[in-house]
């Protein structure tokens, strides 16, 4: 019984948050600190937080998540 409860707790902490991820692909990031544009990036949003930023070719997007095509779009910090 303890193993089943432990598995359920582990599953809820690891697997369920990954199910509510959103990916924005091929977006250009506006780096305001360095005053640069960084094209071809993929952003991972988990819940309401940007959790990862990678080059578009360096990340494998899992099946069953929301994917937004950011081609021709820019992502910059909120003011």
N, C-alpha and C positions, 0 to 999 in steps of 0.2 A: 504494500500500500504506500509506503514511504517513497518507493521508486516512482510510482505513478504521479504522486504529488510533486516530487522533485522535477520530473520531466515536464509537467504542466507549467510549473513556475519558470523553468528554463525556457520553454517554448514561448511563453508569453513575454519574457524579457528580451529574447533574441529574435524570434521570427516575426512576431506581430508588428513591431516598429518598422521592419523592412517592408511590410506590405503597404504602409501608408507613405511611401516615398514618391516624390515627383522629380523628374529629370528634365532639365532644360538643355537641349543640345545645340551645338553650333552657334552659340551666342558670343558676342564680343563684350568683354568685360572692360569697363572704364576704371582704370586704376588712378584715383585722384591723388594719391600720395606721390607716385612717380610720374604723373602726367603722361600716361601711356594708354594705348588701346591694345588689348590682348585678345586677338581673334581666335575662333575655333575652340572654345572651351565648353565643357559640359559641367553643369551645376547639379548637385544632388541636394534636394530639400527633404528633410525628414521632419514631419510634423509642420511646424512653422519656422524652422531654423535651417539656414544654409549649412549643411554638414560637410560637404566636400566640393572642391573645385579641381577639375582635371582637364588635361588636353582631351579633345574629342576622341582621339584614337587610343588613348591610354586607359579607357574605362569600358567595362562590359556591363551593359544595361540588362538587368534581369527581366524575365518575362512577367507580365501581369502588373506592371507599374505604369503610372501616368507619365507620358513623354510629351513634351512641348517642343516643337521645332522653333529654335530661336534664330534661324537664318535671317540675316539682314537686320537683326535687332541688337540692342545694346542693354547691358545690365550694369547699373551703377548704384552706389550706396544711396539710401533714402536720406533726404535732407529734412 
